[in-house]
Amino acid sequence: MEMKKRINLELRNRAPEEVTELVLDNCLCVNGEIEGLNDAFKKLEFLSMANVELSSLARLPSLNKLRKLELSDNIISGGLEVLAEKCPNLTYLNLSGNKIKDLSTVEALQNLKNLKSLDLFNCEITNLEDYRESIFELLQQITYLDGFDQEDNEAPDSEEEDDEDGDEDDEDEDEAEAGPPEGYEEEEEEEEEDEDEDEDEGGSELGEGEEEVGLSYLMKEEIQDEEDDDDYVEEGEEEEEEEEEGLRGEKRKRDAEDDGEEEDD
C-alpha cells in the first residue's frame, strides 16, 4: 500500500489536527519520498516510518511537537539536517538499518538540542574504530547510543514504565470506585440465602421433633388418665362390694336373732 493511502486509512475519520501518533510501517514510498504527510499534523508526537523504502527526508513537513521518530530499515544515506529544521524538539531518533556510513553525516544532528537517544544499529558507521566514543564526543547532548549510555547502562523504557504505572494507578482507582469485585455481592447473598434455608430446615426439623414429642406426651397423658380412671372404677366397685357384703352380714345377723327369738317362744 502506498504511504498516502496508508495515512488516509490510519486517520480513521479523524482530522489530521487530532492525531498524536501515526504508524506507517511497511508501506511504500513513491520515489523514496514522503507523501501525504503535511503541516496539518501539528499535534503529532510520535511518527513511525520503518521499512518504507524511504531515501530522502526532503519532504518531511514541520512537526514542532514531534518527540519520537522511527526511521529504521530504510535507505537513508544523508540529508539529516532537515530534522533540526522540521522537528526541533526530537528526543528520540531511530536510524538503525540505514545507509549511514560516516561521522560527517551524523554531525548534522548536533542542532537537535533535545535529542537524548540515538539508534544507529546495523548502519555501516558502527564499523568505525572507536565508534561509540566518537559519537558521544560529537553529539554531546545525547545520553544513549544504540540503547546504552557511555557506561554501558541500558536505557530504561520510559514509555512502558509510564504505561505500567498508569495502568496500576487506573486499576487501583477502578477497584476503589468499583468496590467489591463483580459477583461478590451475589455470592454473599447466595450464602445468606443458604444460611436462611439451613435455619428454616433446621427449624422445621426441630418443629417436627417437638411436634412428635408433644404428641407422644399427650398420648401418654391420655393413657395415664385412662389408667387412673380404671383404678378409680375398681376402687369404687370394691367399696360397693364391701358395703353389699356388710349389708348382707347385718341381714344374716338379724335373721339369726329372729330365729332365736322364735325358738324361745
Secondary structure, DSSP 8 states (H G I E B T S, - for coil): -BHHHHHHHHHTT--GGG-SEEE-TT-B-GGGS--S--TT-TT--EEE-TTS-----TT----TT--EEE--SS---S-THHHHHH-TT--EEE-TTS---SHHHHGGGGG-TT--EEE-TTSGGGGSTTHHHHHHHH-TT-SEETTB-TT--B---HHHHHHHHHHHHHHHHHHHHH-S-TTHHHHHHHHHHHHHHHHHHHHHHHHHHHHHHHHHHHHHHHHHHHHHHHHHHHHHHHHHHHHHHHHHHHHHHHHHHHHHHHHH-
